[in-house]
Amino acid sequence: MAGIGFLYLALLLLSIAGLVAIDHRQKLALFVSPMATVISVSSAVVVFLIWDIVGITQGIFFRGLAPHLSGILLGTELPLEELFFLVLLSYNTLLAYQFFARRSR
């Protein structure tokens, strides 16, 4: 199964690029207010990382066996992919909020 080690990371990056393309086309967040978008997404990522770290230290969260992960760890039981997943989650939520807020106006 060589070659799938970075599959999840590649798919996360592709998904984030897709969100950026949607955002660019619809002018929802990053291309309207870049600083507010970066602060919003970064703040959410930090909160979720703290949540993850607490879960890891409590023994609730763990990496497990996952051949599709890169193997690069940001900390004990915290794979690099988690950071990009949290960016994807937070950015997607912001875009959905902006989209529906715009539609309701």
MOPAC internal coordinates of N, CA, C and O (Angstrom, degrees):
PM7 1SCF
backbone

  N    0.0000 0     0.00 0     0.00 0    0    0    0
  C    1.4393 1     0.00 0     0.00 0    1    0    0
  C    1.5308 1   111.16 1     0.00 0    2    1    0
  O    1.2310 1   120.89 1  -146.46 1    3    2    1
  N    1.2945 1   115.90 1    33.54 1    3    2    1
  C    1.4587 1   120.12 1   177.63 1    5    3    2
  C    1.5235 1   109.74 1   -64.42 1    6    5    3
  O    1.2310 1   121.27 1   -34.26 1    7    6    5
  N    1.3080 1   115.18 1   145.74 1    7    6    5
  C    1.4548 1   119.25 1   176.83 1    9    7    6
  C    1.5163 1   114.78 1    96.42 1   10    9    7
  O    1.2310 1   119.69 1   169.88 1   11   10    9
  N    1.3257 1   118.20 1   -10.12 1   11   10    9
  C    1.4697 1   118.34 1   179.81 1   13   11   10
  C    1.5178 1   111.81 1   -99.38 1   14   13   11
  O    1.2310 1   120.08 1  -177.73 1   15   14   13
  N    1.3236 1   117.45 1     2.27 1   15   14   13
  C    1.4587 1   121.80 1  -176.62 1   17   15   14
  C    1.5155 1   114.63 1   -58.50 1   18   17   15
  O    1.2310 1   120.09 1   149.12 1   19   18   17
  N    1.3093 1   117.43 1   -30.88 1   19   18   17
  C    1.4587 1   120.67 1  -179.01 1   21   19   18
  C    1.5254 1   111.66 1  -111.33 1   22   21   19
  O    1.2310 1   119.97 1  -164.32 1   23   22   21
  N    1.3186 1   117.65 1    15.68 1   23   22   21
  C    1.4618 1   121.88 1  -176.17 1   25   23   22
  C    1.5274 1   112.14 1   -60.15 1   26   25   23
  O    1.2310 1   120.08 1   130.54 1   27   26   25
  N    1.3125 1   117.45 1   -49.46 1   27   26   25
  C    1.4568 1   120.81 1  -178.10 1   29   27   26
  C    1.5252 1   111.05 1   -62.81 1   30   29   27
  O    1.2310 1   120.29 1   136.98 1   31   30   29
  N    1.3290 1   117.06 1   -43.02 1   31   30   29
  C    1.4599 1   120.90 1   178.27 1   33   31   30
  C    1.5231 1   110.39 1   -61.92 1   34   33   31
  O    1.2310 1   120.23 1   136.62 1   35   34   33
  N    1.3226 1   117.17 1   -43.38 1   35   34   33
  C    1.4664 1   120.84 1   179.04 1   37   35   34
  C    1.5242 1   111.03 1   -61.96 1   38   37   35
  O    1.2310 1   120.36 1   138.15 1   39   38   37
  N    1.3181 1   116.93 1   -41.85 1   39   38   37
  C    1.4621 1   120.54 1   179.34 1   41   39   38
  C    1.5322 1   111.85 1   -68.04 1   42   41   39
  O    1.2310 1   120.39 1   143.62 1   43   42   41
  N    1.3131 1   116.87 1   -36.38 1   43   42   41
  C    1.4623 1   120.09 1   175.77 1   45   43   42
  C    1.5249 1   110.66 1   -63.94 1   46   45   43
  O    1.2310 1   120.58 1   135.01 1   47   46   45
  N    1.3332 1   116.49 1   -44.99 1   47   46   45
  C    1.4656 1   120.22 1   179.40 1   49   47   46
  C    1.5197 1   111.53 1   -64.68 1   50   49   47
  O    1.2310 1   120.39 1   141.46 1   51   50   49
  N    1.3178 1   116.86 1   -38.54 1   51   50   49
  C    1.4643 1   121.00 1   176.68 1   53   51   50
  C    1.5356 1   110.27 1   -63.82 1   54   53   51
  O    1.2310 1   120.48 1   139.06 1   55   54   53
  N    1.3047 1   116.69 1   -40.94 1   55   54   53
  C    1.4611 1   121.25 1   179.19 1   57   55   54
  C    1.5240 1   111.60 1   -65.97 1   58   57   55
  O    1.2310 1   120.38 1   138.22 1   59   58   57
  N    1.3313 1   116.89 1   -41.78 1   59   58   57
  C    1.4616 1   120.61 1   177.41 1   61   59   58
  C    1.5277 1   109.64 1   -63.65 1   62   61   59
  O    1.2310 1   120.27 1   138.89 1   63   62   61
  N    1.3265 1   117.10 1   -41.11 1   63   62   61
  C    1.4677 1   120.71 1   177.03 1   65   63   62
  C    1.5278 1   110.71 1   -61.45 1   66   65   63
  O    1.2310 1   120.34 1   142.19 1   67   66   65
  N    1.3142 1   116.95 1   -37.81 1   67   66   65
  C    1.4655 1   121.00 1   176.26 1   69   67   66
  C    1.5130 1   111.73 1   -63.64 1   70   69   67
  O    1.2310 1   120.39 1   139.47 1   71   70   69
  N    1.3340 1   116.87 1   -40.53 1   71   70   69
  C    1.4656 1   120.16 1   177.11 1   73   71   70
  C    1.5225 1   111.02 1   -65.27 1   74   73   71
  O    1.2310 1   120.54 1   140.34 1   75   74   73
  N    1.3152 1   116.58 1   -39.66 1   75   74   73
  C    1.4707 1   120.03 1   177.49 1   77   75   74
  C    1.5269 1   109.59 1   -62.22 1   78   77   75
  O    1.2310 1   120.14 1   139.25 1   79   78   77
  N    1.3286 1   117.34 1   -40.75 1   79   78   77
  C    1.4690 1   120.79 1   178.85 1   81   79   78
  C    1.5289 1   110.98 1   -64.08 1   82   81   79
  O    1.2310 1   120.43 1   136.97 1   83   82   81
  N    1.3133 1   116.78 1   -43.03 1   83   82   81
  C    1.4749 1   120.67 1   177.23 1   85   83   82
  C    1.5262 1   109.85 1   -62.83 1   86   85   83
  O    1.2310 1   121.04 1   134.85 1   87   86   85
  N    1.3230 1   115.61 1   -45.15 1   87   86   85
  C    1.4579 1   120.44 1   179.68 1   89   87   86
  C    1.5315 1   110.37 1   -61.30 1   90   89   87
  O    1.2310 1   120.15 1   137.19 1   91   90   89
  N    1.3031 1   117.33 1   -42.81 1   91   90   89
  C    1.4699 1   120.67 1   179.44 1   93   91   90
  C    1.5276 1   110.79 1   -62.01 1   94   93   91
  O    1.2310 1   120.85 1   136.13 1   95   94   93
  N    1.3100 1   115.99 1   -43.87 1   95   94   93
  C    1.4662 1   119.82 1  -178.03 1   97   95   94
  C    1.5296 1   112.36 1   -68.59 1   98   97   95
  O    1.2310 1   120.94 1   137.90 1   99   98   97
  N    1.3277 1   115.81 1   -42.10 1   99   98   97
  C    1.4662 1   120.97 1  -176.00 1  101   99   98
  C    1.5330 1   113.75 1   -91.67 1  102  101   99
  O    1.2310 1   120.57 1   168.94 1  103  102  101
  N    1.3149 1   116.51 1   -11.06 1  103  102  101
  C    1.4800 1   121.74 1  -177.64 1  105  103  102
  C    1.5334 1   110.66 1    51.53 1  106  105  103
  O    1.2310 1   121.31 1  -118.77 1  107  106  105
  N    1.3346 1   115.09 1    61.23 1  107  106  105
  C    1.4601 1   120.62 1  -175.69 1  109  107  106
  C    1.5256 1   114.08 1   -96.29 1  110  109  107
  O    1.2310 1   119.82 1   141.38 1  111  110  109
  N    1.3291 1   117.94 1   -38.62 1  111  110  109
  C    1.4648 1   118.61 1  -173.04 1  113  111  110
  C    1.5318 1   111.83 1  -145.55 1  114  113  111
  O    1.2310 1   120.38 1   103.40 1  115  114  113
  N    1.3080 1   116.87 1   -76.60 1  115  114  113
  C    1.4613 1   122.05 1  -172.54 1  117  115  114
  C    1.5213 1   112.93 1   -58.34 1  118  117  115
  O    1.2310 1   119.98 1   143.73 1  119  118  117
  N    1.3057 1   117.65 1   -36.27 1  119  118  117
  C    1.4598 1   121.17 1  -175.83 1  121  119  118
  C    1.5347 1   112.23 1   -92.77 1  122  121  119
  O    1.2310 1   120.99 1  -176.79 1  123  122  121
  N    1.3336 1   115.72 1     3.21 1  123  122  121
  C    1.4596 1   121.67 1   175.06 1  125  123  122
  C    1.5265 1   108.96 1  -108.66 1  126  125  123
  O    1.2310 1   121.27 1   132.38 1  127  126  125
  N    1.3111 1   115.18 1   -47.62 1  127  126  125
  C    1.4641 1   121.58 1  -177.40 1  129  127  126
  C    1.5334 1   109.14 1  -141.20 1  130  129  127
  O    1.2310 1   120.45 1   -98.59 1  131  130  129
  N    1.3343 1   116.74 1    81.41 1  131  130  129
  C    1.4651 1   119.79 1  -173.63 1  133  131  130
  C    1.5281 1   114.42 1   -60.33 1  134  133  131
  O    1.2310 1   119.84 1   136.25 1  135  134  133
  N    1.3259 1   117.91 1   -43.75 1  135  134  133
  C    1.4665 1   119.47 1  -177.03 1  137  135  134
  C    1.5247 1   110.99 1   -66.07 1  138  137  135
  O    1.2310 1   120.23 1   136.29 1  139  138  137
  N    1.3215 1   117.16 1   -43.71 1  139  138  137
  C    1.4700 1   120.10 1   178.77 1  141  139  138
  C    1.5236 1   111.10 1   -63.28 1  142  141  139
  O    1.2310 1   120.48 1   142.96 1  143  142  141
  N    1.3253 1   116.69 1   -37.04 1  143  142  141
  C    1.4672 1   120.65 1   178.98 1  145  143  142
  C    1.5198 1   110.67 1   -65.77 1  146  145  143
  O    1.2310 1   120.44 1   132.83 1  147  146  145
  N    1.3160 1   116.76 1   -47.17 1  147  146  145
  C    1.4718 1   120.87 1  -179.96 1  149  147  146
  C    1.5252 1   110.27 1   -62.35 1  150  149  147
  O    1.2310 1   120.14 1   136.79 1  151  150  149
  N    1.3173 1   117.33 1   -43.21 1  151  150  149
  C    1.4655 1   120.62 1   179.28 1  153  151  150
  C    1.5289 1   110.49 1   -64.64 1  154  153  151
  O    1.2310 1   120.06 1   136.36 1  155  154  153
  N    1.3131 1   117.50 1   -43.64 1  155  154  153
  C    1.4614 1   121.89 1  -179.05 1  157  155  154
  C    1.5271 1   111.69 1   -62.86 1  158  157  155
  O    1.2310 1   120.81 1   129.08 1  159  158  157
  N    1.3223 1   116.05 1   -50.92 1  159  158  157
  C    1.4647 1   120.11 1  -178.57 1  161  159  158
  C    1.5259 1   110.14 1   -66.29 1  162  161  159
  O    1.2310 1   120.02 1   136.16 1  163  162  161
  N    1.3186 1   117.56 1   -43.84 1  163  162  161
  C    1.4661 1   120.99 1  -179.82 1  165  163  162
  C    1.5264 1   111.69 1   -62.39 1  166  165  163
  O    1.2310 1   120.36 1   138.57 1  167  166  165
  N    1.3161 1   116.92 1   -41.43 1  167  166  165
  C    1.4662 1   120.47 1   179.07 1  169  167  166
  C    1.5246 1   111.09 1   -62.09 1  170  169  167
  O    1.2310 1   120.81 1   135.72 1  171  170  169
  N    1.3061 1   116.05 1   -44.28 1  171  170  169
  C    1.4683 1   119.86 1   178.73 1  173  171  170
  C    1.5261 1   110.83 1   -64.25 1  174  173  171
  O    1.2310 1   120.34 1   138.40 1  175  174  173
  N    1.3282 1   116.95 1   -41.60 1  175  174  173
  C    1.4681 1   120.52 1   179.29 1  177  175  174
  C    1.5291 1   110.43 1   -62.04 1  178  177  175
  O    1.2310 1   120.17 1   137.65 1  179  178  177
  N    1.3276 1   117.28 1   -42.35 1  179  178  177
  C    1.4649 1   120.50 1   179.09 1  181  179  178
  C    1.5257 1   110.53 1   -62.12 1  182  181  179
  O    1.2310 1   120.09 1   135.71 1  183  182  181
  N    1.3204 1   117.43 1   -44.29 1  183  182  181
  C    1.4696 1   120.65 1   178.61 1  185  183  182
  C    1.5319 1   110.35 1   -60.40 1  186  185  183
  O    1.2310 1   120.57 1   133.77 1  187  186  185
  N    1.3271 1   116.52 1   -46.23 1  187  186  185
  C    1.4653 1   119.93 1   179.62 1  189  187  186
  C    1.5316 1   112.25 1   -66.64 1  190  189  187
  O    1.2310 1   119.89 1   145.06 1  191  190  189
  N    1.3342 1   117.81 1   -34.94 1  191  190  189
  C    1.4685 1   119.86 1   176.52 1  193  191  190
  C    1.5261 1   110.95 1   -65.77 1  194  193  191
  O    1.2310 1   120.46 1   139.57 1  195  194  193
  N    1.3203 1   116.72 1   -40.43 1  195  194  193
  C    1.4657 1   120.06 1   175.98 1  197  195  194
  C    1.5250 1   109.57 1   -61.56 1  198  197  195
  O    1.2310 1   121.04 1   136.04 1  199  198  197
  N    1.3288 1   115.62 1   -43.96 1  199  198  197
  C    1.4722 1   121.03 1   176.90 1  201  199  198
  C    1.5332 1   109.81 1   -57.17 1  202  201  199
  O    1.2310 1   120.27 1   133.47 1  203  202  201
  N    1.3295 1   117.09 1   -46.53 1  203  202  201
  C    1.4632 1   121.13 1   179.51 1  205  203  202
  C    1.5259 1   111.69 1   -62.02 1  206  205  203
  O    1.2310 1   120.52 1   135.36 1  207  206  205
  N    1.3210 1   116.61 1   -44.64 1  207  206  205
  C    1.4666 1   120.59 1  -178.32 1  209  207  206
  C    1.5241 1   110.67 1   -63.44 1  210  209  207
  O    1.2310 1   120.66 1   138.18 1  211  210  209
  N    1.3217 1   116.34 1   -41.82 1  211  210  209
  C    1.4746 1   119.55 1   177.00 1  213  211  210
  C    1.5309 1   109.55 1   -62.48 1  214  213  211
  O    1.2310 1   120.35 1   135.28 1  215  214  213
  N    1.3324 1   116.93 1   -44.72 1  215  214  213
  C    1.4642 1   120.44 1   177.92 1  217  215  214
  C    1.5192 1   112.75 1   -61.72 1  218  217  215
  O    1.2310 1   120.30 1   141.75 1  219  218  217
  N    1.3228 1   117.02 1   -38.25 1  219  218  217
  C    1.4688 1   121.22 1   178.85 1  221  219  218
  C    1.5191 1   110.02 1   -67.43 1  222  221  219
  O    1.2310 1   120.01 1   134.07 1  223  222  221
  N    1.3341 1   117.59 1   -45.93 1  223  222  221
  C    1.4697 1   119.95 1  -179.12 1  225  223  222
  C    1.5262 1   111.91 1   -65.98 1  226  225  223
  O    1.2310 1   120.27 1   152.83 1  227  226  225
  N    1.3263 1   117.09 1   -27.17 1  227  226  225
  C    1.4645 1   120.98 1   177.89 1  229  227  226
  C    1.5299 1   112.40 1   -84.10 1  230  229  227
  O    1.2310 1   120.67 1   174.17 1  231  230  229
  N    1.3315 1   116.32 1    -5.83 1  231  230  229
  C    1.4546 1   120.47 1  -179.43 1  233  231  230
  C    1.5209 1   113.62 1    80.35 1  234  233  231
  O    1.2310 1   120.22 1  -166.40 1  235  234  233
  N    1.3225 1   117.18 1    13.60 1  235  234  233
  C    1.4565 1   121.43 1  -179.12 1  237  235  234
  C    1.5240 1   110.77 1   -83.94 1  238  237  235
  O    1.2310 1   120.36 1   137.43 1  239  238  237
  N    1.3440 1   116.91 1   -42.57 1  239  238  237
  C    1.4647 1   122.18 1  -179.15 1  241  239  238
  C    1.5220 1   109.34 1  -103.53 1  242  241  239
  O    1.2310 1   120.90 1   -40.62 1  243  242  241
  N    1.2958 1   115.88 1   139.38 1  243  242  241
  C    1.4683 1   120.59 1   174.71 1  245  243  242
  C    1.5150 1   108.74 1  -152.47 1  246  245  243
  O    1.2310 1   121.15 1   -22.44 1  247  246  245
  N    1.2973 1   115.40 1   157.56 1  247  246  245
  C    1.4619 1   122.02 1  -173.34 1  249  247  246
  C    1.5167 1   112.18 1   -73.21 1  250  249  247
  O    1.2310 1   119.29 1   135.91 1  251  250  249
  N    1.2915 1   118.95 1   -44.09 1  251  250  249
  C    1.4608 1   121.68 1  -177.43 1  253  251  250
  C    1.5182 1   111.78 1    71.19 1  254  253  251
  O    1.2310 1   120.91 1     6.10 1  255  254  253
  N    1.3096 1   115.86 1  -173.90 1  255  254  253
  C    1.4661 1   121.46 1   178.68 1  257  255  254
  C    1.5216 1   108.94 1   -89.22 1  258  257  255
  O    1.2310 1   120.96 1   -60.40 1  259  258  257
  N    1.2966 1   115.76 1   119.60 1  259  258  257
  C    1.4574 1   120.15 1  -177.65 1  261  259  258
  C    1.5375 1   108.85 1  -145.77 1  262  261  259
  O    1.2310 1   120.35 1   -82.12 1  263  262  261
  N    1.3188 1   116.94 1    97.88 1  263  262  261
  C    1.4720 1   119.70 1  -177.12 1  265  263  262
  C    1.5321 1   113.76 1   -68.61 1  266  265  263
  O    1.2310 1   120.00 1   164.96 1  267  266  265
  N    1.3225 1   117.60 1   -15.04 1  267  266  265
  C    1.4610 1   120.74 1  -179.25 1  269  267  266
  C    1.5291 1   112.76 1   -86.17 1  270  269  267
  O    1.2310 1   120.06 1   176.86 1  271  270  269
  N    1.3400 1   117.49 1    -3.14 1  271  270  269
  C    1.4622 1   121.31 1   177.18 1  273  271  270
  C    1.5248 1   109.97 1   -88.40 1  274  273  271
  O    1.2310 1   120.87 1   -23.88 1  275  274  273
  N    1.3265 1   115.94 1   156.12 1  275  274  273
  C    1.4675 1   121.46 1  -177.59 1  277  275  274
  C    1.5244 1   112.74 1   -70.76 1  278  277  275
  O    1.2310 1   120.00 1   153.82 1  279  278  277
  N    1.3119 1   117.60 1   -26.18 1  279  278  277
  C    1.4616 1   120.78 1  -175.25 1  281  279  278
  C    1.5197 1   112.61 1    91.39 1  282  281  279
  O    1.2310 1   120.05 1   174.89 1  283  282  281
  N    1.3315 1   117.51 1    -5.11 1  283  282  281
  C    1.4600 1   121.99 1   177.82 1  285  283  282
  C    1.5243 1   108.08 1   -82.67 1  286  285  283
  O    1.2310 1   121.07 1   -54.42 1  287  286  285
  N    1.3263 1   115.55 1   125.58 1  287  286  285
  C    1.4579 1   120.49 1  -178.14 1  289  287  286
  C    1.5232 1   111.02 1  -111.21 1  290  289  287
  O    1.2310 1   120.54 1   -42.51 1  291  290  289
  N    1.3243 1   116.57 1   137.49 1  291  290  289
  C    1.4637 1   122.30 1   174.32 1  293  291  290
  C    1.5226 1   110.12 1   -85.47 1  294  293  291
  O    1.2310 1   121.06 1   158.60 1  295  294  293
  N    1.3008 1   115.58 1   -21.40 1  295  294  293
  C    1.4546 1   123.61 1   179.20 1  297  295  294
  C    1.5149 1   107.40 1  -169.84 1  298  297  295
  O    1.2310 1   120.58 1    -0.72 1  299  298  297
  N    1.3034 1   116.50 1   179.28 1  299  298  297
  C    1.4552 1   120.23 1   178.47 1  301  299  298
  C    1.5248 1   110.11 1   -56.98 1  302  301  299
  O    1.2310 1   120.57 1   -57.02 1  303  302  301
  N    1.3036 1   116.52 1   122.98 1  303  302  301
  C    1.4672 1   123.29 1   177.97 1  305  303  302
  C    1.5353 1   113.74 1    64.09 1  306  305  303
  O    1.2310 1   119.52 1  -164.28 1  307  306  305
  N    1.3362 1   118.53 1    15.72 1  307  306  305
  C    1.4608 1   121.80 1  -178.58 1  309  307  306
  C    1.5305 1   109.47 1  -119.63 1  310  309  307
  O    1.2310 1   120.40 1   -86.08 1  311  310  309
  N    1.3309 1   116.84 1    93.92 1  311  310  309
  C    1.4686 1   119.70 1  -177.55 1  313  311  310
  C    1.5279 1   112.18 1   -72.95 1  314  313  311
  O    1.2310 1   121.03 1   -26.96 1  315  314  313
  N    1.3079 1   115.64 1   153.04 1  315  314  313
  C    1.4647 1   122.62 1   177.32 1  317  315  314
  C    1.5280 1   111.02 1   -52.46 1  318  317  315
  O    1.2310 1   120.28 1   141.99 1  319  318  317
  N    1.2971 1   117.07 1   -38.01 1  319  318  317
  C    1.4660 1   121.83 1  -177.60 1  321  319  318
  C    1.5247 1   112.46 1   -59.88 1  322  321  319
  O    1.2310 1   120.20 1   151.65 1  323  322  321
  N    1.3201 1   117.22 1   -28.35 1  323  322  321
  C    1.4703 1   120.13 1   179.97 1  325  323  322
  C    1.5239 1   110.77 1   -62.04 1  326  325  323
  O    1.2310 1   120.15 1   140.16 1  327  326  325
  N    1.3219 1   117.31 1   -39.84 1  327  326  325
  C    1.4619 1   120.89 1   178.42 1  329  327  326
  C    1.5306 1   110.80 1   -59.64 1  330  329  327
  O    1.2310 1   120.30 1   133.61 1  331  330  329
  N    1.3258 1   117.04 1   -46.39 1  331  330  329
  C    1.4614 1   120.39 1  -178.93 1  333  331  330
  C    1.5290 1   111.68 1   -71.38 1  334  333  331
  O    1.2310 1   120.29 1   147.91 1  335  334  333
  N    1.3350 1   117.04 1   -32.09 1  335  334  333
  C    1.4591 1   119.60 1   174.50 1  337  335  334
  C    1.5249 1   110.35 1   -63.55 1  338  337  335
  O    1.2310 1   120.30 1   138.35 1  339  338  337
  N    1.3296 1   117.04 1   -41.65 1  339  338  337
  C    1.4591 1   120.54 1   179.91 1  341  339  338
  C    1.5226 1   111.68 1   -67.47 1  342  341  339
  O    1.2310 1   120.26 1   144.28 1  343  342  341
  N    1.3310 1   117.11 1   -35.72 1  343  342  341
  C    1.4689 1   120.21 1   174.16 1  345  343  342
  C    1.5255 1   109.33 1   -63.08 1  346  345  343
  O    1.2310 1   120.67 1   132.75 1  347  346  345
  N    1.3262 1   116.33 1   -47.25 1  347  346  345
  C    1.4653 1   121.42 1   178.96 1  349  347  346
  C    1.5274 1   110.59 1   -58.21 1  350  349  347
  O    1.2310 1   120.03 1   131.47 1  351  350  349
  N    1.2974 1   117.55 1   -48.53 1  351  350  349
  C    1.4638 1   122.63 1  -179.41 1  353  351  350
  C    1.5286 1   111.56 1   -60.26 1  354  353  351
  O    1.2310 1   120.61 1   131.94 1  355  354  353
  N    1.3098 1   116.44 1   -48.06 1  355  354  353
  C    1.4628 1   121.06 1  -176.99 1  357  355  354
  C    1.5228 1   111.82 1   -68.69 1  358  357  355
  O    1.2310 1   120.11 1   136.31 1  359  358  357
  N    1.3201 1   117.40 1   -43.69 1  359  358  357
  C    1.4609 1   121.55 1  -179.38 1  361  359  358
  C    1.5258 1   110.32 1   -66.73 1  362  361  359
  O    1.2310 1   120.44 1   138.31 1  363  362  361
  N    1.3232 1   116.76 1   -41.69 1  363  362  361
  C    1.4596 1   121.10 1   177.76 1  365  363  362
  C    1.5266 1   111.09 1   -61.30 1  366  365  363
  O    1.2310 1   120.49 1   137.52 1  367  366  365
  N    1.3173 1   116.67 1   -42.48 1  367  366  365
  C    1.4598 1   120.93 1   178.96 1  369  367  366
  C    1.5212 1   110.91 1   -63.79 1  370  369  367
  O    1.2310 1   120.32 1   137.26 1  371  370  369
  N    1.3325 1   116.99 1   -42.74 1  371  370  369
  C    1.4601 1   120.63 1   178.13 1  373  371  370
  C    1.5265 1   111.17 1   -62.46 1  374  373  371
  O    1.2310 1   120.52 1   135.92 1  375  374  373
  N    1.3183 1   116.61 1   -44.08 1  375  374  373
  C    1.4685 1   119.61 1   179.82 1  377  375  374
  C    1.5279 1   111.52 1   -64.68 1  378  377  375
  O    1.2310 1   120.20 1   138.46 1  379  378  377
  N    1.3200 1   117.23 1   -41.54 1  379  378  377
  C    1.4671 1   120.41 1   178.56 1  381  379  378
  C    1.5273 1   110.13 1   -63.10 1  382  381  379
  O    1.2310 1   120.54 1   136.51 1  383  382  381
  N    1.3141 1   116.58 1   -43.49 1  383  382  381
  C    1.4698 1   120.20 1   178.29 1  385  383  382
  C    1.5230 1   110.50 1   -60.42 1  386  385  383
  O    1.2310 1   120.48 1   131.86 1  387  386  385
  N    1.3290 1   116.69 1   -48.14 1  387  386  385
  C    1.4616 1   120.67 1  -179.19 1  389  387  386
  C    1.5297 1   111.46 1   -62.36 1  390  389  387
  O    1.2310 1   120.67 1   139.22 1  391  390  389
  N    1.3174 1   116.32 1   -40.78 1  391  390  389
  C    1.4642 1   120.85 1   179.97 1  393  391  390
  C    1.5270 1   110.79 1   -61.71 1  394  393  391
  O    1.2310 1   120.55 1   130.08 1  395  394  393
  N    1.3296 1   116.56 1   -49.92 1  395  394  393
  C    1.4650 1   119.78 1  -177.72 1  397  395  394
  C    1.5220 1   111.95 1   -71.80 1  398  397  395
  O    1.2310 1   119.79 1   148.04 1  399  398  397
  N    1.3290 1   118.01 1   -31.96 1  399  398  397
  C    1.4678 1   120.52 1   175.48 1  401  399  398
  C    1.5233 1   109.71 1   -65.17 1  402  401  399
  O    1.2310 1   120.33 1   139.39 1  403  402  401
  N    1.3082 1   116.97 1   -40.61 1  403  402  401
  C    1.4772 1   120.71 1   178.60 1  405  403  402
  C    1.5261 1   110.68 1   -64.95 1  406  405  403
  O    1.2310 1   120.44 1   138.46 1  407  406  405
  N    1.3270 1   116.76 1   -41.54 1  407  406  405
  C    1.4760 1   120.96 1  -178.76 1  409  407  406
  C    1.5167 1   111.35 1   -66.51 1  410  409  407
  O    1.2310 1   119.99 1   149.01 1  411  410  409
  N    1.3298 1   117.62 1   -30.99 1  411  410  409
  C    1.4688 1   119.72 1  -176.64 1  413  411  410
  C    1.5348 1   112.21 1   -81.25 1  414  413  411
  O    1.2310 1   120.14 1   167.50 1  415  414  413
  N    1.3313 1   117.34 1   -12.50 1  415  414  413
  C    1.4725 1   120.26 1   179.12 1  417  415  414
  C    1.4982 1   111.95 1   -79.02 1  418  417  415
  O    1.2310 1   120.10 1   180.00 1  419  418  417

